[in-house]
Amino acid sequence: MFKRILIANRGEIALRIIRACRELGIETVAVYSEADQDAEYLKLANKKFCIGPTTASSSYLKIDRIISAAELGEVDAIHPGYGLLAENAHFADVCRSCGYEFIGPSVAAMEQLGDKISARAIAKRGGVPTVPGSDGEVADVEQAEAIANSIGYPVLLKATAGGGGRGMRVVREPGQLRTAFEQAASEAKANFGNGALYLEKFVEGPRHIEAQIIADRFGNVCHLWERDCSTQRRHQKLVEESPAPNLSQKTRTALCNAAAAMARESGYTSAGTVEFIVDRDENFYFIEMNTRIQVEHPVTELVTGIDLIKTQILLASGEKLPFTQKDVKQRGHALECRINAEDCDHNFRPAPGLITQLIVPGGFGVRFDSHVYSGYTVSPYYDSMVGKLIVHQPTREEAIKCMLRCLDEIHISGIKTSIPLQKKILSHPDFMAGQVDTSFIEQNFMK
């Protein structure tokens, strides 16, 4: 087992990893930027090092400074958390080359699965359904037009690298394709340094359902069932839940087994998430795999009773999975609301500032994962999420009622947050009936 782990991240996930390490008897090293120097969670780490100025590009994304901190902190391993460098294969390679175990998958798996074209090829080899489209990178507009004509409009142009909706365009008719192709390629090049695109059939009104998987180095792979992440705005999730409502058990099982097959085919180890879109007839299609822990991992933890962060660390140290697939059951229903510092009435613009008062809800089955507190200043330099409110109850109806109660009870003064919108979402008849697809927010709350 590791003696000391460096956490190459900040905020909520850094605190989450520190807590898991303390329970495992592992010391921690925290890194921080000048903007985070007063963060309370830093006091819980055994050592801490400042790695640069306020912006992420000058601190948390500086690989050489993180490695220097690892050397000074005399660590055995590095946990990347989510975001920042978590899916950067070069960072994983540097960590291991310098003698520090990277708590995540192999470099080869990250490289293959981080590229959407090679990930699609892996899915096909593993018998995992994929959306009809190009077999690889689309060379030019003319090839894109030929493929679009063969599979029919609407189609979706997607960057082979990156994610978050960047380098992505929906094309509904032939006359729009050339402009959309040029815009998507330019955006992908600017954001990911790679302008390559591929093309696939656009599925109207899909649900976004993902399956959590975890695998050790001995060939053991388990899925930890699914999460429904359809309640999202511009590919940014607002509410996640498990189990997915109104999904047949047959489809649920097939989708989760397909996720496990994806992990086996790619030789994946550690925790990861396989994402699918599901159409109105419950046909599901692989879209991508995230080679890291997800923001919404607590949803899975609550319905399965499995601590994903601890398990990640144990597997990285060389241990076998402590459970088998038949041991993994879904119990009850979990919901998560991402509480963001955003002004939802003004196009979700970021709303950083001083939190003058914070009152956190409690009660049976309530969890609030956050690093903020009364007197904390939400920085304009990083992601706007200030916390994750998660509830776990015997049924979905009870979970919704509990979450609404918690959203009324939580109090964050001094900044605007997404809480008022989330109350509206959970009270909406379509959400309460489990009739939500990825267009739900745009159709009901962004007119």
C-alpha positions as CSV (number, residue, x, y, z in Angstrom):
1,M,0.0,0.0,0.0
2,F,1.1,3.6,-0.7
3,K,2.6,5.6,2.1
4,R,1.9,9.0,0.7
5,I,-0.2,10.3,-2.3
6,L,0.0,13.6,-4.1
7,I,-3.4,15.0,-5.2
8,A,-3.0,16.8,-8.5
9,N,-6.2,18.7,-8.2
10,R,-8.2,21.2,-6.2
11,G,-11.5,21.9,-4.5
12,E,-14.2,19.3,-3.8
13,I,-12.4,16.3,-5.4
14,A,-9.1,17.1,-3.6
15,L,-11.0,17.1,-0.3
16,R,-12.8,13.9,-1.3
17,I,-9.4,12.1,-2.0
18,I,-7.8,13.5,1.2
19,R,-10.7,12.0,3.2
20,A,-10.4,8.6,1.5
21,C,-6.6,8.5,2.1
22,R,-6.9,9.4,5.8
23,E,-9.3,6.5,6.2
24,L,-6.9,4.2,4.5
25,G,-4.0,5.4,6.7
26,I,-2.3,7.1,3.7
27,E,-0.6,10.5,4.0
28,T,-1.4,13.2,1.5
29,V,0.4,16.0,-0.3
30,A,-1.8,18.9,-1.6
31,V,-0.8,21.3,-4.3
32,Y,-2.5,24.7,-4.7
33,S,-2.4,27.9,-6.7
34,E,-2.1,31.4,-5.2
35,A,-5.9,31.7,-5.6
36,D,-6.5,28.6,-3.3
37,Q,-3.8,29.4,-0.7
38,D,-6.5,29.9,2.0
39,A,-8.6,26.8,1.2
40,E,-9.5,25.0,4.4
41,Y,-9.0,21.5,3.0
42,L,-5.3,22.2,2.7
43,K,-5.1,22.0,6.5
44,L,-6.1,18.3,6.3
45,A,-3.1,17.4,4.0
46,N,0.1,16.3,5.6
47,K,2.1,18.5,3.3
48,K,1.2,21.3,0.8
49,F,3.0,23.1,-1.9
50,C,2.2,26.2,-4.0
51,I,2.6,25.4,-7.6
52,G,1.9,28.8,-9.3
53,P,-0.3,31.8,-9.8
54,T,-4.1,31.9,-10.0
55,T,-4.9,30.6,-13.5
56,A,-5.0,26.8,-14.0
57,S,-2.7,27.1,-17.0
58,S,0.0,28.7,-14.7
59,S,-0.5,26.2,-11.9
60,Y,-2.7,23.1,-11.9
61,L,-1.8,22.3,-15.5
62,K,2.0,22.7,-15.0
63,I,3.2,19.1,-15.1
64,D,6.8,20.0,-14.2
65,R,5.6,21.8,-11.0
66,I,3.4,18.9,-9.9
67,I,6.3,16.5,-10.4
68,S,8.6,18.8,-8.4
69,A,6.0,18.8,-5.6
70,A,5.8,15.0,-5.7
71,E,9.6,14.8,-5.4
72,L,9.7,17.3,-2.5
73,G,6.7,15.5,-0.8
74,E,8.4,12.1,-1.2
75,V,5.2,10.5,-2.5
76,D,4.5,7.0,-4.0
77,A,1.6,7.9,-6.2
78,I,-0.4,10.7,-7.8
79,H,-4.2,10.9,-8.0
80,P,-5.4,13.2,-10.7
81,G,-9.0,13.6,-9.6
82,Y,-11.3,14.8,-12.4
83,G,-10.8,17.6,-14.9
84,L,-7.5,19.4,-15.3
85,L,-4.8,16.7,-16.1
86,A,-7.0,13.7,-15.2
87,E,-7.3,12.4,-18.8
88,N,-3.9,13.6,-20.0
89,A,-2.0,10.5,-21.2
90,H,1.3,12.5,-21.3
91,F,0.9,13.4,-17.6
92,A,0.2,9.8,-16.7
93,D,3.3,8.8,-18.7
94,V,5.5,11.4,-17.0
95,C,4.2,10.4,-13.5
96,R,5.2,6.7,-14.1
97,S,8.5,7.6,-15.8
98,C,9.4,9.6,-12.7
99,G,8.6,6.6,-10.5
100,Y,5.2,7.7,-9.2
101,E,2.2,5.4,-9.7
102,F,-0.5,7.2,-11.6
103,I,-3.9,6.3,-10.0
104,G,-5.7,5.7,-13.2
105,P,-5.6,3.5,-16.3
106,S,-2.6,2.7,-18.5
107,V,-1.2,5.3,-20.9
108,A,-2.1,3.1,-23.8
109,A,-5.7,2.8,-22.7
110,M,-6.0,6.6,-22.1
111,E,-4.6,7.3,-25.6
112,Q,-6.9,4.8,-27.3
113,L,-10.0,5.8,-25.4
114,G,-9.2,9.5,-25.4
115,D,-9.5,9.5,-29.2
116,K,-13.1,9.1,-30.3
117,I,-12.2,7.3,-33.5
118,S,-10.0,4.6,-31.9
119,A,-12.6,4.3,-29.0
120,R,-15.3,3.7,-31.6
121,A,-13.1,1.0,-33.2
122,I,-12.6,-0.7,-29.8
123,A,-16.4,-0.6,-29.2
124,K,-17.0,-2.3,-32.5
125,R,-14.4,-5.0,-31.8
126,G,-16.1,-5.6,-28.4
127,G,-19.6,-5.9,-29.9
128,V,-20.7,-2.6,-28.3
129,P,-23.4,-0.8,-30.4
130,T,-22.2,2.4,-32.1
131,V,-24.1,5.2,-33.9
132,P,-24.0,4.8,-37.7
133,G,-21.4,7.1,-39.2
134,S,-17.8,7.4,-40.5
135,D,-15.4,4.6,-39.7
136,G,-12.7,7.1,-38.8
137,E,-11.6,10.7,-39.4
138,V,-13.5,12.5,-42.2
139,A,-10.8,13.8,-44.6
140,D,-12.7,16.7,-46.0
141,V,-16.2,18.3,-46.6
142,E,-16.7,16.2,-49.7
143,Q,-16.3,12.9,-47.8
144,A,-18.5,14.2,-45.1
145,E,-21.2,15.0,-47.6
146,A,-21.0,11.6,-49.1
147,I,-21.4,9.9,-45.7
148,A,-24.2,12.2,-44.7
149,N,-26.1,11.4,-47.9
150,S,-25.7,7.7,-47.3
151,I,-27.0,7.6,-43.7
152,G,-29.4,10.6,-44.0
153,Y,-29.8,13.9,-42.2
154,P,-29.6,15.1,-39.5
155,V,-26.0,14.3,-38.8
156,L,-23.5,15.2,-36.0
157,L,-19.9,16.4,-36.6
158,K,-17.7,15.7,-33.6
159,A,-14.0,16.4,-32.8
160,T,-12.0,13.2,-32.4
161,A,-10.2,14.7,-29.4
162,G,-11.7,16.5,-26.4
163,G,-15.3,16.8,-25.2
164,G,-17.7,19.1,-23.4
165,G,-19.5,19.9,-26.6
166,R,-16.6,21.8,-28.2
167,G,-15.9,20.9,-31.9
168,M,-19.4,19.6,-32.2
169,R,-22.1,20.7,-34.7
170,V,-25.6,19.3,-35.6
171,V,-26.3,19.6,-39.3
172,R,-29.9,19.2,-40.3
173,E,-29.7,19.8,-44.1
174,P,-27.0,19.5,-46.8
175,G,-26.7,23.3,-47.3
176,Q,-25.4,23.7,-43.7
177,L,-22.7,21.0,-43.8
178,R,-19.8,23.0,-45.3
179,T,-20.0,25.9,-42.8
180,A,-20.6,23.5,-39.9
181,F,-17.6,21.4,-40.9
182,E,-15.3,24.5,-41.0
183,Q,-16.6,25.8,-37.7
184,A,-16.2,22.5,-35.9
185,A,-12.7,21.9,-37.2
186,S,-11.6,25.4,-36.2
187,E,-13.1,25.1,-32.7
188,A,-11.5,21.6,-32.2
189,K,-8.1,22.9,-33.4
190,A,-8.3,25.9,-31.0
191,N,-9.4,23.9,-28.0
192,F,-7.6,20.6,-28.4
193,G,-4.8,21.3,-30.9
194,N,-6.4,18.7,-33.2
195,G,-8.9,19.7,-35.8
196,A,-9.8,16.2,-36.9
197,L,-13.6,15.4,-37.1
198,Y,-15.8,12.4,-37.6
199,L,-19.4,12.2,-38.5
200,E,-22.3,10.2,-37.2
201,K,-26.1,10.0,-37.4
202,F,-27.7,12.5,-35.0
203,V,-30.1,10.8,-32.7
204,E,-33.1,13.1,-31.9
205,G,-34.1,13.5,-28.3
206,P,-31.8,10.9,-26.8
207,R,-31.2,10.1,-23.1
208,H,-27.7,10.3,-21.8
209,I,-27.0,7.2,-19.7
210,E,-23.6,6.1,-18.6
211,A,-22.3,3.0,-16.8
212,Q,-19.6,3.1,-14.1
213,I,-17.0,0.4,-14.5
214,I,-14.0,-0.6,-12.4
215,A,-11.2,-3.1,-13.3
216,D,-8.1,-4.4,-11.7
217,R,-4.8,-5.6,-13.2
218,F,-5.7,-9.2,-13.0
219,G,-8.4,-9.1,-15.7
220,N,-11.3,-8.7,-13.3
221,V,-13.9,-6.1,-14.6
222,C,-17.2,-5.1,-13.0
223,H,-19.8,-2.6,-13.9
224,L,-21.4,-0.7,-11.0
225,W,-24.7,-0.1,-12.9
226,E,-25.8,3.1,-14.6
227,R,-26.5,6.8,-14.0
228,D,-28.9,8.9,-16.0
229,C,-27.3,12.2,-16.9
230,S,-29.9,13.5,-19.3
231,T,-30.7,16.7,-17.4
232,Q,-28.0,18.8,-18.8
233,R,-27.3,22.2,-20.5
234,R,-25.0,22.3,-23.5
235,H,-23.4,19.0,-22.5
236,Q,-22.9,20.2,-18.9
237,K,-24.8,18.0,-16.4
238,L,-27.0,19.6,-13.8
239,V,-28.8,16.6,-12.2
240,E,-27.7,12.9,-12.2
241,E,-29.5,9.9,-10.8
242,S,-29.3,6.1,-10.5
243,P,-31.1,3.9,-11.4
244,A,-32.1,5.5,-14.7
245,P,-35.9,5.9,-14.6
246,N,-38.2,4.3,-17.1
247,L,-35.5,2.0,-18.4
248,S,-36.3,-1.7,-18.8
249,Q,-34.2,-4.1,-16.8
250,K,-33.3,-5.9,-20.1
251,T,-31.9,-2.7,-21.5
252,R,-30.2,-1.7,-18.2
253,T,-28.4,-5.0,-18.0
254,A,-27.4,-5.0,-21.7
255,L,-26.1,-1.5,-21.5
256,C,-24.0,-2.2,-18.4
257,N,-22.7,-5.4,-19.8
258,A,-21.7,-3.5,-22.9
259,A,-19.7,-1.1,-20.7
260,A,-17.9,-3.9,-19.1
261,A,-17.1,-5.4,-22.5
262,M,-15.7,-2.0,-23.6
263,A,-13.3,-2.1,-20.6
264,R,-12.2,-5.7,-21.3
265,E,-11.6,-5.0,-25.0
266,S,-9.4,-2.0,-24.2
267,G,-7.5,-3.6,-21.4
268,Y,-8.8,-1.0,-19.0
269,T,-7.9,-0.8,-15.3
270,S,-9.0,1.6,-12.6
271,A,-12.4,3.4,-12.5
272,G,-13.9,4.7,-15.7
273,T,-17.3,5.6,-17.2
274,V,-18.7,4.4,-20.5
275,E,-21.2,6.9,-21.9
276,F,-24.2,6.0,-24.2
277,I,-27.1,7.7,-25.8
278,V,-30.4,5.9,-25.7
279,D,-33.2,6.5,-28.2
280,R,-36.9,6.4,-27.6
281,D,-37.0,2.7,-28.5
282,E,-34.3,1.9,-25.9
283,N,-31.6,1.3,-28.6
284,F,-28.3,2.4,-27.0
285,Y,-25.1,3.5,-28.7
286,F,-21.6,4.1,-27.3
287,I,-20.4,7.7,-27.5
288,E,-17.3,7.9,-25.4
289,M,-15.4,6.7,-22.4
290,N,-14.1,8.9,-19.6
291,T,-10.8,7.5,-18.3
292,R,-11.1,9.0,-14.8
293,I,-13.4,9.3,-11.8
294,Q,-16.6,11.3,-12.6
295,V,-18.0,14.3,-10.8
296,E,-21.2,12.3,-10.2
297,H,-19.5,9.2,-8.7
298,P,-21.3,9.6,-5.3
299,V,-24.6,8.6,-7.0
300,T,-23.1,5.2,-7.8
301,E,-21.4,5.0,-4.3
302,L,-24.8,5.4,-2.6
303,V,-26.8,2.9,-4.6
304,T,-24.0,0.2,-4.6
305,G,-22.4,0.9,-1.2
306,I,-18.9,0.9,-2.8
307,D,-16.4,3.6,-2.1
308,L,-15.0,4.3,-5.6
309,I,-12.0,6.5,-4.5
310,K,-10.8,4.0,-2.0
311,T,-11.2,1.2,-4.5
312,Q,-9.3,3.2,-7.1
313,I,-6.4,3.6,-4.7
314,L,-6.4,-0.1,-3.6
315,L,-6.3,-1.3,-7.3
316,A,-3.5,1.1,-8.2
317,S,-1.5,-0.4,-5.3
318,G,-1.8,-3.8,-6.9
319,E,-4.7,-5.3,-5.1
320,K,-7.5,-7.3,-6.7
321,L,-11.1,-6.2,-6.9
322,P,-12.6,-7.0,-3.5
323,F,-16.0,-8.0,-5.0
324,T,-17.4,-9.8,-8.1
325,Q,-20.2,-8.7,-10.4
326,K,-22.8,-10.7,-8.6
327,D,-22.0,-8.8,-5.4
328,V,-22.9,-5.4,-7.0
329,K,-26.5,-4.6,-6.4
330,Q,-28.5,-1.4,-6.9
331,R,-30.2,-0.5,-3.6
332,G,-32.7,2.4,-3.5
333,H,-32.5,5.6,-5.6
334,A,-29.9,8.4,-5.5
335,L,-30.1,11.9,-6.9
336,E,-27.3,14.5,-7.3
337,C,-27.7,18.2,-7.9
338,R,-24.5,20.1,-8.9
339,I,-24.7,23.4,-7.1
340,N,-22.9,25.9,-9.3
341,A,-22.1,29.6,-8.8
342,E,-24.0,30.7,-11.8
343,D,-26.7,33.3,-12.6
344,C,-29.2,31.0,-14.4
345,D,-31.5,34.0,-15.2
346,H,-28.7,35.5,-17.3
347,N,-27.5,32.7,-19.6
348,F,-25.8,30.8,-16.8
349,R,-23.0,33.3,-16.5
350,P,-20.5,32.6,-13.7
351,A,-21.2,34.3,-10.4
352,P,-18.0,34.2,-8.4
353,G,-17.7,36.0,-5.1
354,L,-17.7,35.8,-1.3
355,I,-20.0,33.3,0.4
356,T,-21.2,35.2,3.4
357,Q,-23.2,32.4,4.9
358,L,-23.5,28.6,4.2
359,I,-26.1,26.4,5.9
360,V,-25.9,22.8,4.8
361,P,-28.9,20.4,4.9
362,G,-28.8,17.1,6.7
363,G,-31.0,14.2,7.6
364,F,-31.4,10.5,6.6
365,G,-29.7,9.8,3.3
366,V,-28.3,13.3,2.7
367,R,-24.7,14.0,1.6
368,F,-23.1,17.3,0.6
369,D,-19.7,17.0,-1.0
370,S,-18.0,20.5,-1.0
371,H,-14.9,22.4,0.0
372,V,-16.6,25.7,0.5
373,Y,-17.7,27.4,3.8
374,S,-18.9,30.7,5.2
375,G,-16.2,33.2,4.3
376,Y,-15.0,31.3,1.3
377,T,-14.5,33.2,-1.9
378,V,-15.5,31.4,-5.1
379,S,-12.7,32.1,-7.6
380,P,-13.4,33.3,-11.2
381,Y,-10.5,31.3,-12.4
382,Y,-11.9,27.8,-12.1
383,D,-15.0,25.7,-12.6
384,S,-18.2,27.3,-11.1
385,M,-19.2,24.2,-9.1
386,V,-19.3,24.9,-5.4
387,G,-20.7,21.6,-4.2
388,K,-22.7,18.4,-4.9
389,L,-25.9,17.8,-3.0
390,I,-26.7,14.0,-3.1
391,V,-29.6,12.2,-1.5
392,H,-30.3,8.4,-1.3
393,Q,-33.8,7.1,-0.5
394,P,-35.7,3.8,-0.9
395,T,-37.6,5.0,-4.0
396,R,-37.2,7.7,-6.7
397,E,-40.3,9.5,-5.5
398,E,-38.9,9.7,-2.0
399,A,-35.5,10.8,-3.4
400,I,-37.2,13.7,-5.3
401,K,-39.1,14.8,-2.2
402,C,-35.9,14.6,-0.1
403,M,-33.9,16.6,-2.6
404,L,-36.6,19.3,-2.8
405,R,-36.5,19.5,0.9
406,C,-32.7,19.8,0.9
407,L,-32.8,22.5,-1.8
408,D,-35.1,24.5,0.3
409,E,-32.9,24.0,3.4
410,I,-29.5,24.7,1.9
411,H,-28.6,28.4,2.1
412,I,-25.7,30.0,0.3
413,S,-25.6,33.8,0.7
414,G,-23.4,36.3,-1.2
415,I,-23.5,34.7,-4.6
416,K,-26.1,33.5,-7.1
417,T,-26.4,29.7,-7.5
418,S,-28.2,27.2,-9.6
419,I,-30.4,26.2,-6.6
420,P,-33.6,28.1,-7.8
421,L,-33.3,26.4,-11.2
422,Q,-32.8,23.0,-9.7
423,K,-36.0,23.4,-7.6
424,K,-37.9,24.1,-10.8
425,I,-36.3,21.1,-12.6
426,L,-37.2,18.6,-9.8
427,S,-40.7,20.0,-9.6
428,H,-41.4,19.8,-13.3
429,P,-44.0,17.1,-14.2
430,D,-41.8,15.6,-16.9
431,F,-38.8,15.2,-14.5
432,M,-41.1,13.8,-11.8
433,A,-42.4,11.2,-14.3
434,G,-38.8,10.4,-15.5
435,Q,-39.6,11.7,-19.0
436,V,-36.4,13.6,-19.6
437,D,-34.0,13.7,-22.6
438,T,-31.0,15.9,-23.3
439,S,-33.1,18.7,-24.7
440,F,-35.2,19.0,-21.5
441,I,-33.4,22.1,-20.1
442,E,-33.3,24.0,-23.4
443,Q,-37.0,23.2,-24.1
444,N,-38.3,24.2,-20.7
445,F,-35.9,26.6,-19.1
446,M,-34.0,28.5,-21.8
447,K,-36.7,30.0,-24.0
